Amino acid sequence: MNPDHQQSTPRARVAFITGAAGGIGRGIAEHLAELGYSLGLSDISEDALQTVANDIADATGVAVSARAADLADRQSVQAAVDATVADLGGLDVLVNCAGILKDARIEKMDPAVFRQVIEVNLIGMLTTTAAALPALRCSGSGRIISLTSRAWLGNFGSTNYAASKGGIAGVSRSLSLSLAPDGITVNCIAPGFIETPMSNSMPAHILDRVRHSIPVGRVGRPIDVARAVAFLGDANAGYVTGQSIPVCGGRSISGSIRKDTVSA
């Protein structure tokens, strides 16, 4: 056969995930790897990131490109995205998962802390999206999925966090309109209480109260979020855009009370 007539093997779909060393980020990366995605992974912690990357590559055999980046540093974000595109041959799905949480009552919150959370969670999402757009446009079925939080509906002591996550939801709705002609969808996932090492460090009595506030009767797991990411990131999910999907066990529904939490 003439080599010029041979068809090249189609590459695997490529996802770039920020915050990949965290509990939810790692869960998303592991699930997408199981589905056959090649992965570009990023996190501010280089050691933790390399551990996740090596574990996923060893367990699944998929191609993994890992590069540490600080969302507050535009150059490091661009370098991480560029490395993914160069190493894996393109980019189809961007998952904006990284974020920080620094709660305090508003009268006690240092304005610098408020700005830091906005800078990382909201501006960092915008920076990463801008860096990924050229490659996503080339995909033909680009997907941008950003994690907001049930907290954007309002959460005690989380004014800066709620503002950053609400901002992501608003930005995503606007981007969905401007990027639709490019075949790029833009959606959000708003997790509720998800079981991670961070959440498990909360006092037992607080965890018990949270569990009893969830209508489905259990806390969420990273795989619950990862499955929603997989749906929105699929090449065939092109008719869903501009949406924020709660993955919270029904906790975002006002007034929901499970029967076994009510005294007789």
Secondary structure, DSSP 8 states (H G I E B T S, - for coil): --GGG--------EEEETTTTSHHHHHHHHHHHHTT-EEEE--S-HHHHHHHHHHHHHHH---EEE----TT-HHHHHHHHHHHHHHHS---EEEE---------GGG--HHHHHHHHIIIIIHHHHHHHHHHHHHHHHSS-EEEEE--GGGG--TT-HHHHHHHHHHHHHHHHHHHHHGGGT-EEEEEEE-SB--TTGGGS-HHHHHHHHHT-TTSS-B-HHHHHHHHHHHHSTT-TT--S-EEEESTTTTSTT---GGGS--
